[in-house]
Amino acid sequence: LLLFQNIDQDTVEGVKIRIQKEISDYFPRIIPTKFEITGDPDSNTLRIYLKYKILNSNNDDELLINIEQ
């Protein structure tokens, strides 16, 4: 489980891969245009930024999530 792991580069990459797969599997109409995950090992936090478009529409939006443990 990624929830209880310390934040390091491997954790950040694992979260990024997992989110990309979940978006592809469960939200196929979502097309990411910018996707960044940054981790801060000192405070054990993640910052997830996703800018996306919705397929076959003129809608686009962005999402910012900060996770602190």
C-alpha positions as CSV (number, residue, x, y, z in Angstrom):
1,L,0.0,0.0,0.0
2,L,1.4,3.4,-0.9
3,L,-0.5,5.1,1.8
4,F,1.9,4.2,4.6
5,Q,5.2,4.5,2.7
6,N,7.6,7.3,3.2
7,I,7.7,9.8,0.3
8,D,10.7,9.3,-2.0
9,Q,11.3,9.3,-5.7
10,D,10.1,5.6,-6.0
11,T,6.9,6.4,-4.2
12,V,6.2,9.5,-6.4
13,E,6.7,7.4,-9.6
14,G,4.5,4.6,-8.2
15,V,1.7,7.1,-7.5
16,K,2.0,8.7,-10.9
17,I,1.9,5.4,-12.7
18,R,-1.1,4.3,-10.6
19,I,-3.0,7.5,-11.3
20,Q,-2.3,7.3,-15.0
21,K,-3.6,3.7,-15.2
22,E,-6.7,4.6,-13.1
23,I,-7.6,7.5,-15.3
24,S,-7.1,5.4,-18.4
25,D,-9.2,2.5,-17.0
26,Y,-12.1,4.5,-15.3
27,F,-12.2,7.8,-17.1
28,P,-11.4,7.1,-20.7
29,R,-12.8,10.5,-21.9
30,I,-10.3,12.4,-19.8
31,I,-7.2,13.4,-21.7
32,P,-4.4,14.7,-19.4
33,T,-2.6,17.7,-20.9
34,K,-0.3,18.3,-17.9
35,F,0.4,15.9,-15.1
36,E,2.9,16.5,-12.3
37,I,3.5,14.9,-9.0
38,T,6.0,16.3,-6.5
39,G,7.0,14.9,-3.2
40,D,8.6,16.4,-0.2
41,P,10.3,13.8,2.0
42,D,10.9,16.2,4.8
43,S,7.2,16.8,5.4
44,N,6.1,13.5,3.9
45,T,3.7,15.2,1.5
46,L,2.6,14.8,-2.1
47,R,1.4,17.5,-4.5
48,I,-0.6,16.2,-7.5
49,Y,-1.5,18.5,-10.3
50,L,-3.6,17.4,-13.3
51,K,-4.7,19.6,-16.2
52,Y,-7.0,17.8,-18.6
53,K,-9.5,18.0,-21.4
54,I,-12.7,16.0,-21.8
55,L,-12.8,14.1,-25.1
56,N,-15.4,15.4,-27.7
57,S,-16.1,18.5,-25.7
58,N,-14.7,22.0,-25.3
59,N,-14.3,21.5,-21.6
60,D,-11.0,21.5,-19.8
61,D,-10.2,21.9,-16.2
62,E,-7.4,21.4,-13.6
63,L,-7.1,19.6,-10.3
64,L,-4.7,20.2,-7.5
65,I,-4.5,17.8,-4.5
66,N,-2.1,18.1,-1.6
67,I,-1.7,15.0,0.5
68,E,-0.1,15.4,4.0
69,Q,0.6,12.4,6.2
